[in-house]
Amino acid sequence: MTAREIKDINREISRLRAKMARIRAEADNTAVTLGERIVPSGQTSDRVGNAVVQIADIQRDIQNLEIRRNSALNSLSRDDFVENCLFMHLGLKYSWAKIAVDTGGINTPDNIRIMCNRHHW
């Protein structure tokens, strides 16, 4: 696994959360809009029911991606400098600059970022 793959998983989780929020808003809007008009109840329940099923599927996908991401982060060695930096950046959301300051030495944020982006575990 690489840092790029973890970032892709994070992007996918964010995209799915946004999609879930949109579906929830559409379902709430549908229920209110259809409640104001006289509409056969089958149409309302179908739209809301479909939204509930889609939300459940998205939540399951998000949970699976989070499990995959967390297992990859937990597999990082605590003895390797590069893997420690990756964990701080990806797991703890530290900036490259903060990691460079914390590690000290002649490390610059760009040096650490480049080193970590090349690393494969």
Buried (B, 14 or more C-beta within 10 A) or exposed (E): BBBEEBBEBBEBBEEBEEBBEEBBEBBEEBBEEBEEEEEEEEEBEEBBEEBEEBBEEBEEBBEEBEEBBEEBBEEBEEEEBBBBBBBBBBBEEBEBEBBBEEEEEEBEBEEBBEBBEEBEE
